[in-house]
Amino acid sequence: MPTLYLDMDGVLADFNALARKVLKATPDDEHAAAQRGRWPDEEWGRLKSIKNFYRILPKTEIADDLVELARKFRDELGWELRVLTAIPKNNDMPDAFQDKLEWMQEHYPDIRVHFGPYSKDKAKHARMGDCLVDDRTDNCREWEVAGGVAVKVNDSNRAAALKELQDLYDRKQSFKRLAGMMPDQG
């Protein structure tokens, strides 16, 4: 059975919203960080000094809608549903594991959490037909190379990403209905 994996930071939890607030970042600062794939070291140092940073992240504007749709994959199509998240590259936020588990327990306790452990390791979890919803282009690209389907989410396309996942669900649901109408060939 296929698995739908949801990334946490940038997909369910709004990492950039809290980073913007803490850093008093301008849109240009945020854009530059997005281009690099992370905040510059000086800013990162300020973020990692925030106690329980990952625990206090707000939800993204589409988090609840995305999880509701993801649960339909699980409940109506029989897919596995997991969060696939990562710890910081240098493992320099020792509370990240616990913070992320507690964040998920508070907001979506029915979804199991898996760790990459690092972002670069996510594609190792991909099997043919599995779907990853993630905010990093490199994660999506590597996932697809590994045989999976990826839906890219970012601050400017959240609604489009939700629609893309809805379209995938609709196709899978139609296929399931058609398959159920086919006579046994046995």
C-alpha positions, 0 to 999 in steps of 0.5 A: 500500500502506498504512503503519503508523507507530509513534511512538517516545517514549511508544510504543516508548521510555519517555520518562516513565520516564526523566523520572520518574527524572531529575526525581524526579517524583510521579504528580501531577507526571506527570499535570499534564505529561500534561495539558499535553502536555509537562513544564513549562519548568523540568523540561524544562530539566533533561531537556534537560541530560541528555546523549543523553537520547533515546538512553538511554530504556528500552523501554516494557513493550509495545514488543517485542510492539508491534513483533512485531505491526507486523512482521506488518502488514509481512510478512503484509499487505504494509504499509510499516512506519515509525517516525514520531517528532518532535524537541522543539518548540523543537529545543533538544536538538541530539542528538535526531535522532542519539539517536533513530536510534541508539536505533532501530538498537540496538533495532529496526534493521529499521524505518526512522525518519521525522521529522515533523519536529515532532509537529504535522507528523505528520498531513502523512504520513497517507494514506487507510488508513494507521495511526498508533500514538501517545501524543498525543491531538492527533496521533491526532485530526489523523491521523484527520482526514487520513483515517488510522486512529489507535491511542492509547497511554498509560501506563494503556492500553498493553495495550488499545492493543495489543489494538486494533492486534491487532483491526485486524490481524485485520480486515485479515487476514480481509479479505485472505483473503476478497479472495483467495477472490473470483473474478476479475471481469475 
